[in-house]
Amino acid sequence: MIAKIRAALVATIALLALAGCSSSPPARETIRTVEVKVPVPVAVAPPAELLAPIQPPAQDVFQSPGAPGAVACVDTAGRAALVEYVERLRNANAAWLAWAAAQAD
């Protein structure tokens, strides 16, 4: 009887060993480093013409309230200087917008 139990035990151990050897090992995880090209924004320096400061009018544009010949505290010479200054500001703004639009392309 002990011989039968021993034979059954040896057969069970042999079957377990064979079952363990016949199965495939678990899949191994492979780690690979892959280079991915990502576009990086690059700052573009604006031209010097756009960076030049815009000088305000050299003369006093505004007059004191009630000054003779002044309308809304601005006389004729002051109005011309103020209009010229505003026009330079508008031109500078248009130049910045045009430059920025050209950079976006």
PLY file of the C-alpha trace (Angstrom):
ply
format ascii 1.0
element vertex 105
property float x
property float y
property float z
element edge 104
property int vertex1
property int vertex2
end_header
0.00 0.00 0.00
2.83 2.37 0.84
4.37 1.55 -2.51
1.17 2.62 -4.30
1.02 5.92 -2.37
4.69 6.52 -3.04
4.20 5.79 -6.76
1.18 8.11 -6.89
3.13 10.83 -5.10
6.12 10.48 -7.46
3.78 10.49 -10.47
2.01 13.65 -9.18
5.32 15.46 -8.62
6.53 14.38 -12.06
3.29 15.60 -13.68
3.51 18.95 -11.85
7.13 19.37 -12.93
6.22 18.58 -16.54
3.23 20.91 -16.42
5.42 23.73 -15.13
8.03 23.19 -17.83
5.54 22.92 -20.68
3.83 26.28 -20.07
5.31 29.37 -21.69
6.92 31.94 -19.41
5.06 35.20 -18.85
5.58 37.87 -21.47
8.52 40.13 -20.70
8.01 43.83 -20.96
10.49 45.47 -23.31
11.25 49.13 -22.76
12.59 51.02 -25.76
13.46 54.69 -25.90
12.00 56.32 -28.99
12.97 59.82 -30.08
9.93 61.94 -30.95
10.43 65.20 -32.80
8.26 67.93 -31.26
8.17 71.41 -32.73
9.45 73.95 -30.25
8.53 77.61 -30.60
11.52 79.84 -31.14
11.41 83.51 -30.24
12.10 85.71 -33.23
13.57 89.13 -32.58
11.59 91.93 -34.20
13.39 94.32 -36.54
15.04 97.39 -35.05
12.56 99.70 -36.81
9.75 98.28 -34.70
11.73 98.59 -31.48
12.58 102.25 -32.02
10.72 104.46 -29.55
8.05 106.80 -30.89
8.82 110.30 -29.77
5.92 112.36 -28.43
5.34 115.88 -29.73
8.18 118.24 -28.82
5.89 121.08 -27.90
3.11 121.33 -25.38
0.00 120.17 -27.21
-2.58 121.14 -24.65
-3.40 124.66 -23.50
-4.99 125.84 -20.33
-8.79 126.04 -20.32
-10.06 129.29 -21.79
-6.87 130.03 -23.77
-7.62 132.23 -26.80
-7.88 130.27 -30.09
-7.91 126.88 -28.34
-10.69 124.39 -28.95
-10.97 121.59 -26.35
-7.72 122.90 -24.81
-5.78 122.35 -28.07
-4.67 125.16 -30.39
-4.01 124.78 -34.13
-0.28 123.98 -33.83
-0.93 121.57 -30.97
-3.67 119.85 -32.95
-1.30 119.28 -35.90
1.38 117.86 -33.57
-1.16 115.63 -31.81
-2.57 114.33 -35.11
0.93 113.57 -36.38
1.79 111.73 -33.14
-1.38 109.63 -33.28
-0.68 108.82 -36.94
2.83 107.62 -36.04
1.33 105.41 -33.30
-1.19 103.94 -35.74
1.52 103.28 -38.34
3.69 101.58 -35.71
0.75 99.42 -34.65
0.05 98.45 -38.27
3.74 97.60 -38.75
3.70 95.35 -35.64
0.56 93.60 -36.85
2.04 93.06 -40.32
5.28 91.71 -38.85
3.39 89.35 -36.50
1.22 88.09 -39.36
4.33 87.38 -41.44
5.83 85.39 -38.52
2.69 83.25 -38.20
3.08 81.91 -41.74
0 1
1 2
2 3
3 4
4 5
5 6
6 7
7 8
8 9
9 10
10 11
11 12
12 13
13 14
14 15
15 16
16 17
17 18
18 19
19 20
20 21
21 22
22 23
23 24
24 25
25 26
26 27
27 28
28 29
29 30
30 31
31 32
32 33
33 34
34 35
35 36
36 37
37 38
38 39
39 40
40 41
41 42
42 43
43 44
44 45
45 46
46 47
47 48
48 49
49 50
50 51
51 52
52 53
53 54
54 55
55 56
56 57
57 58
58 59
59 60
60 61
61 62
62 63
63 64
64 65
65 66
66 67
67 68
68 69
69 70
70 71
71 72
72 73
73 74
74 75
75 76
76 77
77 78
78 79
79 80
80 81
81 82
82 83
83 84
84 85
85 86
86 87
87 88
88 89
89 90
90 91
91 92
92 93
93 94
94 95
95 96
96 97
97 98
98 99
99 100
100 101
101 102
102 103
103 104
